[in-house]
Amino acid sequence: MPDLTIIGGKIASAHGLRRADITVAGGKIVSLAKLSRKQIARASKTVDARGCLVIPGAVDPHVHFQLDIAPGLRTADDFATGSRAALAGGITTVIDYTAPTGQQSPLDALAARRKQADGAIHVDYGLHNVLINWKPQWANQMDSLALQGAPSVKLFTTYRDRGWQANDVMLYQVMEACRQAGVTVCLHAENDSLIEMFAGRISPTNLGAQSLALSRPPICEIEAVARAITLAEATGVHLHLVHLSCAESARLLSNAHQRGLPISGETCPQFLALDQNKLAGPQGHLWACCPPLRDRKNRLGLQKALQQNVFQALATDHCAFSHEQKDRWAGDYRHIPCGLPGVETARSLTYTLGPDQKKLSLKQWIWLHSEGPARLFGIYPQKGCLQPGADADIVLWDQNARWRVKASRLASACDWSPYQNMQLSGRARQVLLRGQEVFKDGKLGDDLPMGKYLQRRRQKPSQLALNAFF
């Protein structure tokens, strides 16, 4: 006997629209078909989806919950509040990051991070393995990470002052080890030496938060992206470029695709919706993130690249700091906690910029938030789609909703929003996680389920099918 039927809605996926009802049992989708009244009556519960699109729960492959940036400085959203905000926005799966300390090995960091998340998080989740203080003998742990369901690592080409920077030798060694183990390399690509040079040309206090953008101009990202693609081509690894902010970076990614390289990329809602003029003025430091917001030309260039199917995922890079935490900068841009909240507003924001304004098709929008990232990171078809056997992560999406962002009404623990007072179109009316109702009509459930750790599968570069949507 089915636990649930969803009737009367239009099922929308990366492959089109169809009229069908959905049957759910044991947290899984059992069927998509027109049901008779007798079949509907057999279910323990029926959800009326009339007037809504029925879409997959989103997969956000880049979030930072409960992240300690410095002694006494932790992100405003922990695993509990961050995941509650995600559910309110129609995101049912996230991939966070390990947070290694000192000389902690990748396997130890993975175990420690799981201990923090398990029993606290309310969405299903995976983890990317952050690699710092790399030791060549850790190459032997890459296979073990994959066997433990975490077949992806993250490196930085910047943040040398924090001890996070991977130089070219480390990049190459990690890429070699990951290629052999079938592990994806995720990369934050900015040239640290150029950042240091540009930072030396400006005052850390005279121009306020605008100094952040001046210290990290587009060339810092573009050069690092080009270099990373070259190294990835030489090693044959699957490279995933995170939070790309520049139109030229998107062009380099597109060129890599045309050459048949297994290189994927993501961009973020903030780079599609906001300009660097947000950094001006006395409150500009609130909008500080790395890489920084760019100018209008880059913003429009990224929107065009999205339309041209250059990216494989939309990710939020949710890294929330409260107004008080941001104010710690005391006028020196080097001390701003960089990061923006985004999981709760992401789908409405990209829907507004995309399908609502006819700048993205509905299929493209759904793909970028669900099937695309699920395929990239080894959880498709369990996640990211509506088909028999998939987890019943389902969102009833109200295309006709019109709402204004008010931080005080959001579920995030962060007390401000970068999109405050912005008028958005489309919103989740109801959200199911593995068949359980977790959000309805603007309210989260009183007894939210605990999220499950996902055993992600490793992906062979030759099987990535980056253009599967097309």
N, C-alpha and C positions, 0 to 999 in steps of 0.2 A: 504494500500500500504506500503510495507517495506521501511524503511529508507536506508537500507544498505544490501548488500550481500557480503560475503567473499567467493571467489571461488578459486578452484585450489590447495588448500593446503592439507596437511595431518593433520587431527585433532588428537592431542595427549592429552591423559588425564591419570589419575591414573588407568584407566581401559583398556588402550591399544590404538592402532592406528586404524584410519578408514579414508577412503576417503569420504568426504562429503562437501557440501557447507553450509554456515551458513547464515540465514536470521535474521536481526535485525530490530525491530520496537519499538519506544518509549523507547529506552535505554535498552531493554530486548532482550534476544535471543528468537526467535519465533520458529525456526526449524533448524534441522541438517539433511539435505538430499541432494541427487544429484538433482540440479535444471536444468530445461530446459532453453534454450536461452530466451524463452518468459518470464519465471519467473524472470530471471536475469534482463531483460530489464525493468521490472516494478519498480525496486528499484531506489531510487533517486541517489544512489551512489554504485559503485562496487569496491571492493578491490581485487586485484589480489595477491593471496598468493602462487603462484607457486614457488617452491624451498624452502618453509618455512614450519616449523611445526606451527600449530595453537594451542596455549596452553592458559590455563586460566591466567589472571592476578594474580600475586602473592599476598599472604596475609602475611605481616610481623607482627607477634604478639608482637614485642618488639622493640620499637624505643623511642628515646628521642630527640624531637625537642623543641627548645626554652625553654631549661631547665636552670634555675638559680642555679648554684652550690654554689656560695658564693657571697657576695656583690661585684658587678662589674665584675662578671664572669658568662657569659651566653654562652651556646653552640654556635658554629659558624653557625650552621644551625637553622633557625627559622622554623615555620610551612610552610612558603611559599617556601624557598629554599630547605628545607629537602624533601618536597613532590615533588618538581620539579625533584630532584635527584632520588627519588624513581620511578617516571614515566619513566625517562630515562633508568632505570634498569629493567623495566617490572614489577614493584610493583605498584599495583593499590589500595591496601587497607593496612592500618597500624593500629596498636593498640598502642597508646601512654599511658602516665601515668598522673594522676593528680599530682599536686605539692603543697601539703598542707603546710601552714605556721603556726607556733605557735600552737595555740589550735584550729585551724580551723577544723570544723567537716567534715566528708566524703562528705555529701551532698553539703555543701558550697564549698568544694574544687572541686567537680565535676562541679558545676555551673561556678566557676571561670575559670577552665581550658577550658571548652567549649567556654566561651566568648573569650578566646585567640585564639582558633583554628578556630571557625566559621568565614567564610569570608576571611580567610587567607590560608587555606590548600587546595591543589589541588588534593588530593586523598581522597577516602572515608575513614572514620576513626572511631575507637572506643577508649574507655579509660578504663584502669585498675585503680582502686582506691588505691592509696598509703595510708597506715595506719601508722601514727606515733602518739606518745602521746596518745595511746589508752585509751579510757574510756569505762568501761563495759556497760554504758547506750547507747553507740553507736551501740550495737548489734541490737537495734531496727531499725537502719538505713540500715542494710544489705538488707532487703526486698525492701526498697524504692530505693536503688541503682539498684537493679535488675529491678524494674519496670521502671526505667529511662534508661534502656538499657545498664547498666554497671554492669553485674553480675560477676565481678571478682575483687579481691583485691590483693595488693602486700605488702609483709612484708620483712624485712631484719633481719637476725640474726647477723649482724655486723653493723658497723658505730655507735657504742655507743657514740663516741665523738661528733657526729652530732645530737644525740638525736633520731636516727632512729631505734636503735636496739629493736627487740622484744625478750624478755626473754621467757622461756618455759611456764610460766603462761599465758602471753599474747598470745603466739602461740596457746595454747590449747583453751583459751577463744574465740579467733577469729575463730579457726577451728570449734568449737561447733556452734557458731552463723552462720557461713557460711554454715555449713551442713544443718542447719534448714531452711535457706533461699534459698538453692540451688545455692550458690555463690562459685565460684572457688577461691582457695587460691594459688596465685603465690608467689614463695619464692626465694629470693636471699640467698643461703645457704653457709655461711662461719662462722666458729666459732671465735667469736670476742676475747675471752679470749686467745685462742691459738695464734691468730694473735698478740695480745699484748705481749705474751711471746716471740715469735720468733723475733718480732721487737726489743725487749730489748736485744737480743743477737747480734745485728749487728749495725754497724755505719750507720746513715742516709745519710752519704755523701761519705764514702770511696769507695764504690762499685758502685756508680752511680745508674742508674735505675734498675740494677740487684737486688738491695736491695728489690725492690717491690716483686719480685718472692720469695726471701728468707724469707720475712716477712709473706708471704701467701702461704706456701707450700701446696701440694695436701691434706695432712691430714686435713687442715682447712676446705676444702670443703667436703671431704668424711665424716668426723664425723658429720657435720651439716646436710648433706643429709640423713645419716642413722637415726639421731635423728628425723628429720622432717617426714620421712616415718613412724617411730614408732608412732608419735603423730597423724599423719593422719589416720593410721590404727585404732587407738583407737577411733577417733572421726567420722570416716566414710566420711570425706570430700574429695572432689576432689582436690588433690594437684598437682600443676604444677610447676616443678623445672626449673627455668630459667637458661640460659647461662651455662650449665654444661661444665666443662673444663677438667675433669679427666676421664680416662678409668674406674677406680674403681667406680666412681659415676654412670657411665652407667651400670656397672654390678649390682649395687644396684637397679637401676631402672628396669632392666630386671628381677631381682628376684621378685620385687614387682608385675610386670605383671604376672609372673608365679603363684603367689599366688592370682591372681584375684583382686588386689587392684586398685582402680580408681586413679592411679597416672601417670601423663604424664610428659614429659620432652622435652627440646629443647637443641640444641647446636648451635654454631655460626660458620660462615665461617672462622673467624680468628683462631679458635682453630683447625680447620681442615687443614689450610694452612700454619700457621706460628709457629715457635718455639721460645722459650724464649731467644735464642741467639740474637734475634732482640733487646733485651734490653741492650746488650753490646755496648760499644762505645759511643762517644760523643753525638750521636743523638738517643740513645736508649730510652730516655724518651718519644719520639714521640709514641712509641708502647706500652705505659703503659695503661693497662685496668684492671678492677677488675671483676672477678678473673683474675689473670695475665696469659699471655701466658705460656704454659707448655713445657716440653721436647718432643723429638721426639717419645718416647715410648707412651706417653699419646696421642699425635696427631694421631699416627697410630691406637691406641686403639679406639679412637673416630670414626675414619673412618670405622673400622671394625664393631663397634656397629651400625653405620648408615646402613651398608650393611645388618646387621642382624635385621633390623627393630625395634631397641630398642627405637628410638626417634619418636615423633609424629609431630615434626615441626623443620624447620630450621628458625632461627631468627637472625637478624643482631646485635641487641643491639646498633644500630646506635647512637653514642654519640660523635659528632664531635667537636674537638677543633683545632684552627689554630696553626700554628707553633709558632707564637708569644705567644699565650696563654699557650702552652706547655712549652715554655721557662721560664715561671714564676717560675719554680721549683728551679732555682738558685742552682742546684746541690744537693738538699735535696729531696729524693724520696717522702717524706711525703707530699710535696706540689705540686706534679704533678697533673694536671687535668686529671683524668683517663677516658679513653674512646676512641673509634676508629670510624671513618666514615665507612659506609658499604653498604647503600641501593643501591647505583648505580652499584656496582661491584658484589653484592652477587650472583645473578643468574648465571652470567658468570663464576664466581669463582667456584661455586659448580658444574656447568655443566662441567667445565674443570676437576675437581677432580673426578667427578662421571661418567656420561654417556660417555664423550669423552675418558676417560681412562678405560672404561668398569669396573668401580668399583662400580657403581650404575646403576640399570636399569633406562630407561627413565621414566617408571611408578613411581618408587620410588622417583626420583628427582622431578617430578611434584607434587606428593602427599605431599611431605615434604614442598614444597613452597606454596601449595594452599589448596587442600582439607583437609589435615591434620589439619592445624591451623584453617581453617574455621569451621570444625566440633568441634574442641576443645572449641572454644570461641563463639559458638552460632550464626554464620552467614552463615552456609551452609543450603540450596543450593543457597541462594542469591549470595554468593561469593564462589570462590574457585573451580568452575566447569564450564563446557560448556554443558549446557542442556537447553531445553525449560523452560522459566520462570526465569532463572538466569539473573543477571545483565550482560550486554554485555561488560564485562571487558576481553579484548582479546589481546593476544600478538602474533604477527607474529615473530617466532624465527628462526633466520638464524643459522643453525647448522654449516655451513661452514665458518662462520666469524672467522677470526683470528686477534686479535688486541692486542696492547700493552697499558697498563694503563699509562696514563699521567694525572696527577692531573689538569693541566692547561686546559684540554679538557673536564673535568667533570662538571656537572651542580651544584654540591654541592658548597656551599660558603666556604668550607674548602679548604685551599691552599696546601694541601699535601694529599697523599694517602698511607696507609700502604702497598699497593700492587704496588707502583710505579715501572714502567718498567717491571712488570710481564706480560708474554705472556699468553693471555687467549683465550679460544675457545668458540664460540657461543655468540650471542648478539641479543637483541631485534632490529628488523628492523622497526617494527611499533607497536604502543600501542594504544588501544582504552579504554576509560573509559566511561562506560554506553553508548557505541556506538559512542562516539565522539572521533575523532582522536586527540591524545594529543602529540604523538611523532612519527617522521618518518625520517628514514635515517640520524640519528644522531642529529636531531634538534627537540626541543620542539616547540609546537604550539604557535602562537602569542597570542591567546585568550583562555587560559586554563580555563576549568570550575572550579567552586568551589566544593570542596569535601563535601560530606554529612555525618552527624553524623549517625552512625549505631545503630539501636535499637537491640542490641544483646540479644539473648534468654538465660535464665539460663539452665544449663545442669544437669540432675540428674546423680549422679555417676553410677547408675545401667544402664544408657542408653548411657554411653560414647562411648562404642564400640571402645576401644583404638586400637584394631587390625582390624578395619573395612577394612583397605587396603588389608589385607591378607585373 
